[in-house]
Amino acid sequence: MLGFIKKDLLMIKSNFKLLGILLILYTVLGLLEKTDISFILPFMSVMIMISTFSYDNYNKWDAYSISLPNGRKNSVKSKYIATILMIILISIITTILSFIVSYTNTKSINYEQILVSMFGSIFGTLLVLTFMYPIIYKLGVEKARISIFLIIFGLVIIGGFLIQYVDLSFITKSLSFLENYLIIILAIITIIMVYTSYKISEKIFNKKEF
C-alpha cells in the first residue's frame, strides 16, 4: 500500500513547482487585497492527481499492479489516499498563508472565516473527487473529461434554473437550526461520499481486464 502511494506522489513531483507558484501567487494577491484564489489550490491538487491516471495508462501500470498481492484493492485505495493527502496538505498550507496574510493586512486574524473557508474548500474538492474518480475508472481519463464537463455543464444549468425560478428560502430557514453543527455535518457527509465513491471505483476496477 505505501509503495502505491509513494508511486503516485513521485509521479507528480514535477508538478510541485506549479503548486509552489500558485501558493506564491495566492500570497501576493492576498497581500495586495486582490482576488481570493484559495479555493483553486486544493482543486488544482486533484487535477494534478488525475494526471497520474494518464501516467498509469501510458506505462501499463494497472496490468502490472494487479499481479501484486491485493494489487487491485491497493491500487484504488492508494489513489484515493494520495489524493486526499494532497488536498489536506495544500489546504493546511493555504490556511497558514491565510493567517499570515490576514495578520499582515489587518494586524488581526479572523480565525472563524479562514477555517470555514478551508473546510469549505476541502468539502468542495472532495465532492469533485467523489464524482470524477468512478467515472475515470469506468471510462478512462480522456472519455471521463468529456463526461465530467457535460455533468458540470448540466449542473450549472439546473442550478441557474433553480436560483432563477424556484424559491429556495425555505431550505435556508429549515436548515438554520443546524448552523452550529455545520462542520460536523459536512465532515460526516464527506466521509460517506468519499467511502461510497471509493467502493464504486473499487468495484469497477475489480471487473476490469488488462
LINCOR-V115593 format. One record per backbone hydrogen bond with DSSP energy under -0.5 kcal/mol. NH is the residue of the N-H (numbers start at 1). CO is the residue of the C=O. If there is no record, write none. Layout:
# LINCOR-V115593
nh:NH co:CO
nh:NH co:CO
This chain:
# LINCOR-V115593
nh:5 co:1
nh:6 co:2
nh:7 co:3
nh:8 co:4
nh:9 co:5
nh:10 co:6
nh:11 co:7
nh:12 co:8
nh:13 co:10
nh:15 co:12
nh:16 co:13
nh:17 co:14
nh:19 co:15
nh:20 co:16
nh:21 co:17
nh:22 co:18
nh:23 co:19
nh:24 co:20
nh:25 co:21
nh:26 co:22
nh:27 co:23
nh:28 co:24
nh:29 co:25
nh:30 co:26
nh:31 co:27
nh:32 co:28
nh:33 co:30
nh:34 co:29
nh:37 co:35
nh:40 co:37
nh:41 co:37
nh:42 co:38
nh:43 co:39
nh:44 co:40
nh:45 co:41
nh:46 co:42
nh:47 co:43
nh:48 co:44
nh:49 co:45
nh:50 co:46
nh:51 co:47
nh:51 co:48
nh:52 co:49
nh:53 co:50
nh:54 co:50
nh:55 co:51
nh:56 co:52
nh:57 co:53
nh:58 co:54
nh:59 co:55
nh:60 co:57
nh:61 co:56
nh:64 co:60
nh:65 co:61
nh:66 co:62
nh:67 co:64
nh:68 co:65
nh:71 co:68
nh:74 co:70
nh:75 co:71
nh:76 co:72
nh:77 co:73
nh:78 co:74
nh:79 co:75
nh:80 co:76
nh:81 co:77
nh:82 co:78
nh:83 co:79
nh:84 co:80
nh:85 co:81
nh:86 co:82
nh:87 co:83
nh:88 co:84
nh:89 co:85
nh:90 co:86
nh:91 co:87
nh:92 co:88
nh:93 co:89
nh:94 co:90
nh:95 co:91
nh:96 co:92
nh:97 co:93
nh:98 co:94
nh:99 co:95
nh:100 co:96
nh:101 co:97
nh:102 co:98
nh:103 co:99
nh:104 co:100
nh:105 co:101
nh:106 co:102
nh:107 co:103
nh:108 co:102
nh:111 co:109
nh:114 co:110
nh:115 co:111
nh:116 co:112
nh:117 co:113
nh:118 co:114
nh:119 co:115
nh:120 co:116
nh:121 co:117
nh:122 co:118
nh:123 co:119
nh:124 co:120
nh:125 co:121
nh:126 co:122
nh:127 co:123
nh:128 co:124
nh:129 co:125
nh:130 co:126
nh:131 co:127
nh:132 co:128
nh:133 co:129
nh:135 co:131
nh:136 co:132
nh:137 co:133
nh:138 co:134
nh:139 co:135
nh:140 co:136
nh:144 co:140
nh:145 co:141
nh:146 co:142
nh:147 co:143
nh:148 co:144
nh:149 co:145
nh:150 co:146
nh:151 co:147
nh:152 co:148
nh:153 co:149
nh:154 co:150
nh:155 co:151
nh:156 co:152
nh:157 co:153
nh:158 co:154
nh:159 co:155
nh:160 co:156
nh:161 co:157
nh:162 co:158
nh:163 co:159
nh:164 co:160
nh:165 co:161
nh:166 co:162
nh:168 co:166
nh:171 co:168
nh:172 co:168
nh:173 co:169
nh:174 co:170
nh:175 co:171
nh:176 co:172
nh:176 co:173
nh:178 co:175
nh:179 co:176
nh:181 co:178
nh:182 co:179
nh:185 co:181
nh:186 co:182
nh:187 co:183
nh:188 co:184
nh:189 co:185
nh:190 co:186
nh:191 co:187
nh:192 co:188
nh:193 co:189
nh:194 co:190
nh:195 co:191
nh:196 co:192
nh:197 co:193
nh:198 co:194
nh:199 co:195
nh:200 co:196
nh:201 co:197
nh:202 co:198
nh:203 co:199
nh:204 co:200
nh:205 co:201
nh:206 co:202
nh:207 co:203
nh:207 co:204
nh:208 co:204
nh:208 co:205
